[in-house]
């Protein structure tokens, strides 16, 4: 056998992708499974964006581009930051990557040395800690539990920062909880960061446009302009524009950092898909009218799921401000036994039994760094969500 690197031994595969793949395999085998594990809108990519991709093919825009994106897309990103966030960037300050994940990975690879620490609030997106580990750094987990509606407090952030801290990763609205920080809540965190000038901010704004109930999105460099020179503001077209498979992410930040990220990308993937880049230009510059329509569908689904889950004894579920996830606590169910005789001592055992005995695929809370809980993605049909909530309720009612 080939000898694998020590770096690879520091990380694990993505649990969300593993569970999604397992549920798909079960469906293919003829089993009745409702998948609530994938973080992917179920809407089609809007027609004008699809047409832009087709047009790029027909016009022969299918060759290599600059390693980190075409100037037209960088200019569209600059216009987006100006329009939506009040942030001024030039094309030289913008990086285009193959999805938001590559943008984050490039930034960490470009800046981390062995022993450098990265503060990550938990619950967190499953890839943050492992990307830090791959880049040679050390993740420092700052808990943000249900008692604070899954939002990091200034005190918890202050306690997590050390002289070795290089980055603070911030995600709002959050995957996996949907928690969104108000201006005042974020200002309290940026006040802490202002006291620690050696800490940079890596902000993941992927769910920016998925916000409900009057919640108004804001991003760190917008709330505290003095952080502009040490913030990488990351985003992408995957969620709001239903373009997950197109794989386009982007970021704005200091020119020297973006240049370092460009160097890494030039020696790894080179440019993102040219066709996808042109489609993303249309996404950012074309009509945005479908976003409120899609959001109203997501809000209705969120409320449907909250109603169904909150009716179950032993489950507690705060109302998320955005994204398309809920993160129910199952503290009241740990230690119980299923109808099939499985004792549930962890949320992973809960999720496994729920899939095997009730045919509902969710992601267990330990994957996101905070247990006992599980993540539900409500980016699927009302009918599927209603049936899933019924199955979860029946499964929990049978616990002893």
Buried (B, 14 or more C-beta within 10 A) or exposed (E): EEEEEEEEEBBEEBBBBBBBBBBBEBBEEEEEBBBBBBBBBBBEBBEEBBEBBEBBEEEEBEEEBBBBBBEBBBBBBBEBBEEBBEBEBEBEBBBBBBBBBBBBBBBBBBBBEEEBBBBBBBBBBBBBBBBBBBBBBBBBBBBBBBEBBBBBBBEBBBBBBEEBBBBBBBBBBBBBBBBBBBEEBBBBBBBBBEEBEEBBBBBBBBBBBBBBEEBEBBBBBBBBEEBBEBBBBBBBBBBBBBBBEBBBBBBBBBEEBBBBBBBBBEEBBEBBBBBBBBBBBBBBBBEBEBBEEBBEBBBBBBBBBBEBBEEBEBBBBBBBBBBBBBBBBBBBBBEBEBBEEBEBEBBBBBBBBBBBBBBBBBBBBBBBBBBBBBBBBBBBEEEBBBBBBEBBBEBBEBBE
